[in-house]
Amino acid sequence: MLEVQREQLQQLVALQQEQLEHARSERAEHMDRAQYILSRWGDAFPRFAEHCKRAYPMMERAYLQLLANMVEELAEQDDGLDNDFAVQEFVDRYAMRVGQFQHLLGIIGPIAQAAHQEVEEPRTQ
C-alpha cells in the first residue's frame, strides 16, 4: 500500500512539474510577443509602452476592487449560492466583467513588464 501511495505521489509531483514548465513557457512566449510588439511598433507609437506601464497598476487595482466587491457581497449573504437562480444571478452579474478584465490584464501586463525591462536594459540599435 505504501508503495502505491509513493508512486501516486511521484506521478503527482511529475505532473505539477510539467504544469510549471508549461506556465513558464507560456509566460516567456507572452513576454517575447510583448517585446516584439514594442520593438516593431515603438517608433509608430512612441508613448505606448509608457502608457501601458502607467495604466497597468490602475487596471490591476480596479480588477482587485471588482473581486473584493464580489466576494464581500457573497460573504454578506446568508444563503449564498444555494439555488440555481442565485448562481445564475451571480454569474450574470460578475462573470463577464471579471473574465474580460482578466483578459485585458493578460494583454497589457506583459507589455507593461516588457516596457519596464526595456528601461532597465535599453534596446541596442
Steps between C-alpha positions, in 0.01 A plus 500: 500500500779742589670430168180587309469828690865579427448438127188717497687779678783477248250520215337802660836675543593424138167640380547817704850543357359467148234759576761737643718463193199563277412814697859622473498434128173689457633794699818511293292490182285792619810700594663428163184610321481820708866581435445439129200734496697772678804464277296488179252775577688714751580770245143519371355513853777658708297543821322166489748318727493780755122512495483123557738530796284774652164339420575147619508575876174693467340212313633252753357703788160528330501123437580427864229743611250320278602166654492642852148637446390169353622284788388752762148499360497123494637472855226731631222282361347253740395250237791554258469302181268229623265486200520520122344845484760646740784338310373629166448850637852499645652379173300754297613780725872422525629235262517709182667801662749291697589290196539797269707692754724201553547471124598866471749462784646202315558719196624820662700333778772344283532821297539706818755255635691500171497881511649489850773264378565726203571789740734282703668355190478757216459366149811484286454644158 
